Amino acid sequence: MSFINHLFGNATEVNADELQKEFGDILIEGENIETAFRIFRDKWVFTDKRLIMLDVQGVTGSKREYRSIPYRSINQFSVETSGTFDDDSEMKLWIKGMHEPLKKEFKRSVNVKLLQKMLATHILK
């Protein structure tokens, strides 16, 4: 089922401790990964300071783009929970300087209410 979710773009949760080594070279001193999600080869990593979006490119995956969005750059966000016939949840982030929101779909098992609370904690400081 996980492979099917990847094909359709639904994010699955990743163990934050495992990513600490992978992202250790780009994290600043004292920055900690709070939660992370994988969409096929790409990842959305939420730290206590920013959102890091990893875009793995090419056939071999050796080329990688890291987009870093400080929480202070997020103007607003929305979270849509899954429904009876809609098996996925969706999050939208409006970033300063961007016209369209960033969108990400999550599978039903992801607690998007907790994700929303975490975002609010960082954005509303």
C-alpha positions in Angstrom: 0.0 0.0 0.0 2.9 2.4 0.7 4.1 2.1 -2.9 0.6 3.0 -4.1 0.6 6.1 -1.9 3.9 7.1 -3.3 2.6 6.7 -6.9 -0.4 8.9 -6.2 1.7 11.5 -4.3 0.5 10.9 -0.8 3.1 11.6 1.8 4.1 9.0 4.5 5.7 9.9 7.8 9.4 9.3 8.2 11.2 8.8 11.5 12.8 12.1 12.4 15.8 10.5 14.2 16.8 8.7 11.0 16.9 11.9 9.1 19.1 13.7 11.7 22.1 12.1 10.0 21.0 12.7 6.4 20.2 16.4 7.1 22.9 16.9 9.7 25.2 18.8 7.3 22.6 21.5 6.6 21.0 21.9 10.0 22.3 24.8 12.1 23.6 24.4 15.6 20.7 23.6 17.9 18.2 23.0 15.1 16.2 19.8 15.5 13.9 17.8 13.2 10.4 17.6 14.6 8.6 15.6 11.9 9.2 14.6 8.3 7.3 13.1 5.4 8.4 11.2 2.3 6.8 11.5 -1.1 8.5 8.8 -3.3 12.1 10.2 -3.2 11.3 13.7 -2.0 11.0 14.8 1.6 9.4 17.6 3.6 11.3 18.0 6.8 9.8 20.2 9.6 12.5 21.5 12.0 12.0 23.8 15.0 13.2 26.6 12.8 12.1 26.0 9.2 10.6 23.7 6.6 13.2 22.0 4.4 11.8 20.5 1.1 14.2 18.0 -0.6 13.6 17.5 -4.3 15.6 14.5 -5.5 16.3 14.8 -9.2 17.5 12.7 -12.1 17.5 9.0 -12.7 20.2 8.2 -10.1 19.0 10.7 -7.5 22.4 12.2 -7.0 21.2 15.7 -7.8 19.3 17.2 -5.0 17.6 20.6 -4.5 17.1 21.7 -0.9 14.5 24.5 -0.5 14.5 26.1 3.0 11.4 28.1 4.1 11.7 29.9 7.5 8.4 29.7 9.3 8.3 33.6 9.4 7.9 33.4 5.6 4.6 31.5 5.8 1.7 34.0 5.6 -1.1 31.4 6.1 -1.8 27.7 5.9 -4.8 25.4 5.6 -5.2 21.8 6.5 -8.0 19.6 5.1 -8.7 16.3 6.8 -9.7 13.1 5.0 -13.3 12.3 4.7 -15.5 9.2 4.3 -14.9 8.9 0.5 -11.7 11.1 0.3 -8.8 9.0 1.6 -6.2 11.7 1.8 -5.6 14.9 3.7 -4.1 18.1 2.2 -2.0 21.0 3.5 -1.5 24.3 1.7 1.2 26.9 2.6 1.1 30.4 1.3 4.7 31.8 1.2 5.6 35.4 1.0 6.5 36.3 -2.6 4.7 33.3 -4.1 1.4 33.7 -5.9 0.2 30.1 -5.5 0.3 28.0 -2.3 2.5 25.0 -1.9 0.3 21.9 -1.7 1.0 18.5 -0.2 -1.3 15.5 0.2 -1.0 13.1 3.1 -2.4 9.7 3.6 -5.1 9.1 6.1 -2.8 7.8 8.8 -0.9 11.1 9.1 -2.2 13.2 12.0 -2.7 16.5 10.1 -4.3 18.2 13.1 -1.0 17.7 15.0 0.9 19.0 12.0 -1.4 22.0 12.0 -0.7 22.6 15.7 3.0 22.3 15.1 2.9 24.9 12.2 0.8 27.3 14.3 3.2 27.0 17.2 6.1 28.2 15.0 4.3 30.6 12.8 2.3 32.4 15.5 5.2 33.1 17.8 
